Amino acid sequence: MKINVKRVDDAFHFEGKNEDGRTVQMDAAEKIGGRNQGVRPTQMLLMALAGCSAIDVVSILKKQRQPIDDFEIEVEGEQEDLKDAAKIFTDIKVRFQLKGTIEPEKAKRAVKLSMEKYCSVEKTLRLAGAKIIYKIFLNEKEI
């Protein structure tokens, strides 16, 4: 895997590009001189967690022939409260929201496999010390 990050302006706007030419915009907060023209890198890390797990869950449920009408993941992350130092994520809450005629046990199994076995981003964050908890909602009811 190889990516490239190139500076776009004279502030903190960068464009990341993968091997296939797909791009993403990154920028810093306005309070430090950014212009809010992209996602902050730490936000992107939480998005990567959601995206990684979403791909796993959809793949598992498709193999089990479970029809997904809608699927959304919400992630909240808390970072260390340090001044002038890298702030790692300490606590991350993930909320899986599935809709469809999905069997609850299959939904639980798919999320558990993703979050405890397959998702590389989850494992990386957990090994770095983040406490990750998740909840699963199927048709707006927690399962």
Backbone torsions as a table, in degrees:
resi	resn	phi	psi	omega
1	MET	NA	135.8	-179.5
2	LYS	-143.4	134.5	175.4
3	ILE	-129.7	163.8	177.7
4	ASN	-131.6	137.4	175.6
5	VAL	-122.2	125.0	-175.9
6	LYS	-123.9	137.6	178.1
7	ARG	-70.9	134.1	-176.4
8	VAL	-100.2	-37.2	-178.5
9	ASP	-133.5	-172.4	-177.5
10	ASP	-84.7	5.2	178.1
11	ALA	-107.8	-117.2	-174.4
12	PHE	-124.5	20.7	-179.5
13	HIS	-85.5	124.0	179.9
14	PHE	-128.2	153.8	173.8
15	GLU	-118.6	124.1	175.3
16	GLY	-95.8	140.8	-179.4
17	LYS	-134.7	134.5	177.4
18	ASN	-92.3	-178.4	-177.2
19	GLU	-62.4	-23.8	-179.3
20	ASP	-91.3	1.0	179.4
21	GLY	87.4	5.6	177.6
22	ARG	-75.2	140.3	-174.7
23	THR	-121.1	159.1	174.7
24	VAL	-144.5	143.1	-178.7
25	GLN	-98.1	136.0	177.4
26	MET	-127.5	146.1	177.8
27	ASP	-154.5	165.9	178.0
28	ALA	-95.3	167.5	176.8
29	ALA	-66.9	151.1	179.0
30	GLU	-60.4	-32.5	-177.1
31	LYS	-64.4	-16.8	176.5
32	ILE	-114.0	11.6	176.1
33	GLY	108.2	0.1	175.8
34	GLY	-75.9	175.0	-177.7
35	ARG	-124.9	13.8	179.3
36	ASN	54.4	43.4	179.3
37	GLN	-102.4	14.8	178.3
38	GLY	-172.2	179.7	179.9
39	VAL	-80.5	142.9	174.5
40	ARG	-73.0	146.3	-177.8
41	PRO	-55.7	-37.1	179.1
42	THR	-70.0	-32.6	174.2
43	GLN	-65.3	-38.5	179.5
44	MET	-64.1	-33.1	177.8
45	LEU	-63.6	-42.7	176.8
46	LEU	-67.5	-36.9	175.4
47	MET	-63.2	-37.6	178.7
48	ALA	-64.2	-39.0	176.6
49	LEU	-60.9	-48.8	179.7
50	ALA	-63.3	-44.0	-179.4
51	GLY	-65.0	-42.7	179.0
52	CYS	-60.3	-48.6	-178.8
53	SER	-68.8	-38.3	179.5
54	ALA	-59.4	-42.8	179.1
55	ILE	-62.3	-44.1	177.8
56	ASP	-59.4	-50.7	-174.6
57	VAL	-62.2	-46.1	179.3
58	VAL	-62.1	-43.7	179.7
59	SER	-59.8	-46.4	-179.2
60	ILE	-65.0	-46.2	-178.8
61	LEU	-67.3	-34.2	176.4
62	LYS	-64.3	-42.6	178.4
63	LYS	-62.0	-28.9	179.4
64	GLN	-91.6	6.8	179.2
65	ARG	56.4	43.4	178.1
66	GLN	-100.0	118.3	-177.5
67	PRO	-75.3	119.7	179.8
68	ILE	-100.1	116.3	177.1
69	ASP	-85.9	-33.9	-179.7
70	ASP	-157.8	149.5	-177.9
71	PHE	-152.4	129.0	179.6
72	GLU	-143.4	145.4	176.6
73	ILE	-126.6	131.6	176.0
74	GLU	-113.9	133.0	-178.5
75	VAL	-126.4	132.4	174.1
76	GLU	-121.8	130.2	179.9
77	GLY	-124.4	138.1	174.4
78	GLU	-111.1	135.8	180.0
79	GLN	-109.4	161.0	175.3
80	GLU	-55.5	150.7	178.7
81	ASP	-99.3	77.1	180.0
82	LEU	-113.9	149.9	176.4
83	LYS	-103.8	130.9	176.7
84	ASP	58.2	41.0	176.2
85	ALA	-152.8	161.6	176.5
86	ALA	-60.9	135.6	-176.8
87	LYS	-112.9	103.8	179.9
88	ILE	-78.5	157.2	175.5
89	PHE	-73.5	131.1	178.9
90	THR	-102.7	-39.5	-178.5
91	ASP	-134.6	132.1	178.8
92	ILE	-132.4	129.8	177.2
93	LYS	-113.2	129.9	-178.7
94	VAL	-120.2	130.3	-179.3
95	ARG	-119.9	112.0	178.3
96	PHE	-91.7	127.1	-179.9
97	GLN	-124.5	104.0	-179.0
98	LEU	-108.2	145.9	173.6
99	LYS	-133.0	141.1	178.7
100	GLY	144.1	-179.8	177.9
101	THR	-89.0	62.1	-176.9
102	ILE	-98.0	134.7	175.9
103	GLU	-69.0	127.6	-176.7
104	PRO	-53.7	-41.9	-179.3
105	GLU	-65.0	-34.0	178.3
106	LYS	-72.0	-36.1	176.0
107	ALA	-64.4	-46.2	178.5
108	LYS	-59.4	-44.5	-178.1
109	ARG	-64.4	-42.1	-179.3
110	ALA	-62.0	-45.1	-179.7
111	VAL	-67.3	-43.2	-179.7
112	LYS	-61.3	-45.0	178.6
113	LEU	-60.1	-42.4	179.3
114	SER	-63.5	-51.7	-172.6
115	MET	-76.5	-18.1	-177.5
116	GLU	-116.6	-5.2	-177.6
117	LYS	-138.3	-50.0	-167.6
118	TYR	-95.2	-32.6	-172.3
119	CYS	-75.8	110.5	-178.6
120	SER	-64.8	-34.5	-179.3
121	VAL	-68.3	-43.6	178.1
122	GLU	-58.7	-45.7	-178.4
123	LYS	-64.1	-40.7	179.1
124	THR	-62.6	-46.3	179.3
125	LEU	-64.9	-41.4	-179.8
126	ARG	-64.3	-43.3	179.5
127	LEU	-66.2	-24.4	176.8
128	ALA	-81.6	-2.4	174.7
129	GLY	110.5	0.0	-179.8
130	ALA	-74.6	136.4	172.9
131	LYS	-90.7	116.6	-176.1
132	ILE	-113.6	123.0	175.0
133	ILE	-120.7	152.8	179.9
134	TYR	-141.2	153.7	175.3
135	LYS	-129.1	149.9	-178.6
136	ILE	-121.2	130.3	176.6
137	PHE	-120.1	129.8	177.5
138	LEU	-120.0	119.1	-176.8
139	ASN	51.8	44.3	175.1
140	GLU	71.5	10.9	176.1
141	LYS	-118.6	134.1	179.3
142	GLU	-68.2	134.6	177.9
143	ILE	-117.7	NA	NA
